[in-house]
Amino acid sequence: MSWINIEKVNWEQHPFLDVKIKKLVSKEKDGADVTIFLAKLSKGQEIQEHVHETSDDVLFPLEGKGKIYIEGSGEYDLFPGVLVRVPRNTKHRVSAEEDLLYFDVFAPPMF
């Protein structure tokens, strides 16, 4: 069981990408079967194309606007009220048209 006050979690550098995150739930910290973090991108920032070989990636925007490109599927708008699932082993990239804040969930856990 986890109960987390997100405001008390510190921002840190993502271990692989140029993105600030708040690690909320993880296998390494909580023994969970999922990784959940809060991510933020600044306006104009882009996460280059990448793949999560062993995890589905679910993005749930909370603030701002952006785009996600998913190989084999196309480009989609990111904004509060949408949810996007990227299947494991699928190339994708994210860009921020405005400052973008979103929950990012990985199952099975990424770390």
C-alpha positions as a LaTeX table, in Angstrom:
\begin{tabular}{lrrr}
\hline
Residue & $x$ (\AA) & $y$ (\AA) & $z$ (\AA) \\
\hline
Met1 & 0.00 & 0.00 & 0.00 \\
Ser2 & 1.26 & 3.50 & $-0.79$ \\
Trp3 & $-0.02$ & 6.90 & 0.31 \\
Ile4 & 2.07 & 9.74 & $-1.11$ \\
Asn5 & 1.89 & 13.49 & $-0.71$ \\
Ile6 & 3.24 & 14.48 & $-4.12$ \\
Glu7 & 4.11 & 18.00 & $-2.93$ \\
Lys8 & 6.66 & 16.52 & $-0.49$ \\
Val9 & 8.47 & 14.44 & $-3.13$ \\
Asn10 & 11.55 & 16.15 & $-4.58$ \\
Trp11 & 12.14 & 16.63 & $-8.29$ \\
Glu12 & 15.12 & 14.67 & $-9.62$ \\
Gln13 & 16.78 & 13.95 & $-12.93$ \\
His14 & 15.34 & 11.00 & $-14.89$ \\
Pro15 & 18.00 & 8.24 & $-14.97$ \\
Phe16 & 18.08 & 7.99 & $-18.80$ \\
Leu17 & 16.49 & 11.15 & $-20.26$ \\
Asp18 & 16.78 & 14.93 & $-19.92$ \\
Val19 & 13.55 & 15.17 & $-17.92$ \\
Lys20 & 12.72 & 16.13 & $-14.34$ \\
Ile21 & 10.64 & 13.56 & $-12.46$ \\
Lys22 & 9.17 & 12.83 & $-9.06$ \\
Lys23 & 9.45 & 9.10 & $-8.36$ \\
Leu24 & 6.19 & 8.17 & $-6.68$ \\
Val25 & 6.03 & 4.36 & $-6.78$ \\
Ser26 & 8.72 & 1.94 & $-7.93$ \\
Lys27 & 9.86 & $-1.63$ & $-7.64$ \\
Glu28 & 13.19 & $-0.60$ & $-6.13$ \\
Lys29 & 11.64 & 1.64 & $-3.46$ \\
Asp30 & 8.25 & 0.03 & $-2.81$ \\
Gly31 & 8.48 & $-3.50$ & $-4.19$ \\
Ala32 & 5.63 & $-2.55$ & $-6.54$ \\
Asp33 & 4.76 & $-4.23$ & $-9.84$ \\
Val34 & 4.52 & $-0.80$ & $-11.47$ \\
Thr35 & 6.59 & 2.38 & $-11.76$ \\
Ile36 & 4.73 & 5.69 & $-11.42$ \\
Phe37 & 6.31 & 9.10 & $-11.65$ \\
Leu38 & 5.33 & 12.68 & $-12.30$ \\
Ala39 & 7.23 & 14.19 & $-15.23$ \\
Lys40 & 7.56 & 17.76 & $-16.44$ \\
Leu41 & 8.75 & 19.16 & $-19.73$ \\
Ser42 & 9.31 & 22.83 & $-20.43$ \\
Lys43 & 7.72 & 24.49 & $-23.45$ \\
Gly44 & 9.70 & 23.47 & $-26.55$ \\
Gln45 & 11.42 & 20.53 & $-24.83$ \\
Glu46 & 11.36 & 17.12 & $-26.50$ \\
Ile47 & 12.05 & 13.60 & $-25.31$ \\
Gln48 & 13.79 & 12.01 & $-28.27$ \\
Glu49 & 12.51 & 8.80 & $-29.81$ \\
His50 & 13.07 & 5.84 & $-27.51$ \\
Val51 & 11.74 & 2.38 & $-26.61$ \\
His52 & 10.79 & 0.64 & $-23.38$ \\
Glu53 & 11.58 & $-2.96$ & $-24.29$ \\
Thr54 & 9.86 & $-4.63$ & $-21.35$ \\
Ser55 & 7.17 & $-2.15$ & $-20.17$ \\
Asp56 & 4.00 & $-0.57$ & $-21.47$ \\
Asp57 & 4.14 & 3.21 & $-20.97$ \\
Val58 & 0.95 & 5.05 & $-19.95$ \\
Leu59 & 0.90 & 8.88 & $-20.02$ \\
Phe60 & $-1.80$ & 10.91 & $-18.28$ \\
Pro61 & $-1.37$ & 14.69 & $-18.77$ \\
Leu62 & $-2.33$ & 16.97 & $-15.88$ \\
Glu63 & $-1.31$ & 20.42 & $-17.20$ \\
Gly64 & $-0.20$ & 21.93 & $-20.49$ \\
Lys65 & $-0.19$ & 20.69 & $-24.06$ \\
Gly66 & 2.12 & 18.53 & $-26.13$ \\
Lys67 & 2.38 & 15.84 & $-28.77$ \\
Ile68 & 3.30 & 12.18 & $-28.71$ \\
Tyr69 & 4.42 & 10.29 & $-31.78$ \\
Ile70 & 4.01 & 6.50 & $-31.64$ \\
Glu71 & 5.63 & 4.41 & $-34.35$ \\
Gly72 & 3.08 & 2.53 & $-36.42$ \\
Ser73 & 0.20 & 4.61 & $-35.06$ \\
Gly74 & 0.90 & 8.30 & $-35.64$ \\
Glu75 & 0.94 & 11.57 & $-33.72$ \\
Tyr76 & $-1.52$ & 12.47 & $-30.96$ \\
Asp77 & $-2.25$ & 15.56 & $-28.89$ \\
Leu78 & $-1.45$ & 15.49 & $-25.17$ \\
Phe79 & $-3.62$ & 17.60 & $-22.87$ \\
Pro80 & $-5.51$ & 17.12 & $-19.58$ \\
Gly81 & $-8.31$ & 14.62 & $-20.07$ \\
Val82 & $-6.54$ & 12.20 & $-22.42$ \\
Leu83 & $-4.66$ & 9.01 & $-21.62$ \\
Val84 & $-2.16$ & 7.35 & $-23.95$ \\
Arg85 & $-0.80$ & 3.80 & $-23.71$ \\
Val86 & 2.36 & 3.01 & $-25.65$ \\
Pro87 & 2.83 & $-0.77$ & $-26.01$ \\
Arg88 & 6.17 & $-2.18$ & $-24.88$ \\
Asn89 & 8.93 & $-2.27$ & $-27.49$ \\
Thr90 & 7.32 & 0.57 & $-29.50$ \\
Lys91 & 9.31 & 3.64 & $-30.53$ \\
His92 & 7.82 & 6.94 & $-29.35$ \\
Arg93 & 8.74 & 10.56 & $-28.60$ \\
Val94 & 7.10 & 13.36 & $-26.64$ \\
Ser95 & 7.25 & 17.13 & $-27.17$ \\
Ala96 & 5.86 & 20.03 & $-25.13$ \\
Glu97 & 3.98 & 22.83 & $-26.90$ \\
Glu98 & 3.43 & 24.41 & $-23.46$ \\
Asp99 & 4.90 & 23.47 & $-20.10$ \\
Leu100 & 3.69 & 19.89 & $-19.74$ \\
Leu101 & 3.08 & 17.98 & $-16.50$ \\
Tyr102 & 1.98 & 14.34 & $-16.65$ \\
Phe103 & 1.82 & 11.09 & $-14.77$ \\
Asp104 & 3.94 & 8.39 & $-16.41$ \\
Val105 & 3.18 & 4.76 & $-15.52$ \\
Phe106 & 5.20 & 1.70 & $-16.50$ \\
Ala107 & 4.03 & $-1.89$ & $-16.18$ \\
Pro108 & 5.86 & $-4.07$ & $-15.49$ \\
Pro109 & 8.03 & $-1.63$ & $-13.54$ \\
Met110 & 10.91 & 0.16 & $-15.23$ \\
Phe111 & 12.86 & 0.74 & $-11.98$ \\
\hline
\end{tabular}
